[in-house]
Amino acid sequence: MSGRAPADSGHMVAAFQQGLADAGFVEGKNIAIEYRWALGQYDRLPELAADLVERHVALIAAVGRDLSGIAARRATSTIPLVFGMGGDPIKAGLVDSLSRPGGNVTGFTLLTNELEPKRLGLVRDLLPNLGVVAVLVNPSFPAAVG
């Protein structure tokens, strides 16, 4: 399940499938994968998560923006959930702690949201005469609001 679109995520799907294959799981042979894409319409994520829960999937991998994991977590407390996000999963209410996530949830974070101001500061330090820096974001993405 992803907040992104398939066209944006082909390389990640390929890596996901390769990781599964390395562990002995081959799509169409001994594992079925139900893909769900929000296409950048984050308000669709709860519906997509609910659909997966209704299908009684064995595991939900929720990636492609922070809200994917949050929507999946709200949809189930029993199906194992693996998330990938850029923000803080503790602040998002996904896990109790990074070392002991608890419940049915585990995953990874890049802490991107917390590091972006530092990265911008580094750019300013490296290029002190830089006038304007522009950033393009999806205004529906919660991290873009701050």
N, C-alpha and C positions, 0 to 999 in steps of 0.2 A: 504494500500500500504506500502510495507516494503522493505528496502534494504537487509534484512536478508532472511533466508530460513525457510520454515514451520517447519522443524525438530528442528530448534533452538528456535522456538517461540510458541510451543504448549501451554506452561503455560500462555503466554501473550494473546493468542487467547482465551483461556478458561476464563481468567479474563475479557477480553473485552466482551465476550458473557455474562458472569455473570452480568457485569455492565449494559449491555443493558437489560437483563432480569429483573434486579432490577428496571429498569425504565419502564418496561412493554413491551419491544420489544424482541420478540423471533424469531430467525432466522428460516425461512421456514414457519412461522405462520403469522406474521404481518410485517416482515422486510426481505429484501433480502440483502445479503452482497456479494460484488464482491471482492475477495481477489486477490492481485497482489504481486508477490514475485520477487525481483531482484536477489536473490541467491548470494549476495555479488558482483554482477556485476553492479556496480553503474552507469555505462554508460547506462544501460537499464532503469533507473528510468524516464527520460523524456518520453520515449515511453510508459511506463506503465501509467504515469500520463495523457498523451494525450489520451490513450485508455479510461480511466475513464471519462475524460471530454467529449469525443465523445459519451459515453453512457448516458450522462446527469444524472449522479448520483446526489443524493440529498446532499451528504456530502462526503468529502475525509478525512480519518484518515491516516496521513502519519507519520510512525514511523520506527524504526529499522535502525537508522543512520541519521545523520543530512541532508544528501543529499535528503532524501525522501521528507521532507517538502519543501526544496528549489525547487525541480523538480515540485512538485504539485503547488507551488506558481507561478512558471513561466508558468504553463499550464493554470491557470485560475485566474481571478480576481473577479469572480462572485460566483462560487460554494463555500460554506462554507468549510473551511479547518481547521482541528485540527491536530497539529503536536506534536511530542515528540522528543526531541533532547538532546544531551549532551553538545552541544556548545552554543554560544551566539546568540540568534535569531535576535538581533539587528544588530550585525556585519554581520550576514548571509543575512541581507536584508529582513527577513521574517516579522518583525514587526517594528513599529515606536518606541514603548517603551514597557516595561514589564507591566506597569500598564494600558496602553491603546494601545493594539496591532494595532488597526485600520484595515480598509478594511474588507476582508472576512476571516481573519486569527486569530486564537487563539491557545493556546497550553501550553506546559510546557517545562521547561528546567531543567536539573540537573547540568548545568554548569560544567560537568565532565572535559571537555578539559581544562578549566581554573584551576580546582582543582587538577589535576593529579600531577603537580610539587610540590604542597603542600603536597600531600600524600607521594610522594617519599621522600621529605624532612623529614617528620615525621618518615618514616621507617629508614632513616639514623640516626635520633636523637635517636630512640629506639634501634637500632642495630649499634653502631658506628664502630664495627669491621667487618661489612659486607663488603666483597670484591667487588663482581660484582652483579649487578641486571640486569636480562634479561627481555625484554618485547617483546611479540609476537603481531604483528598487521598486518592487511591487508594493504599492501602497496598502494592499490587503495583508501583507506579511507583518505580523505584530512587532517584530524586531525593528521594522522600518519606522515605527511610530515614534520612537524616542529620539 
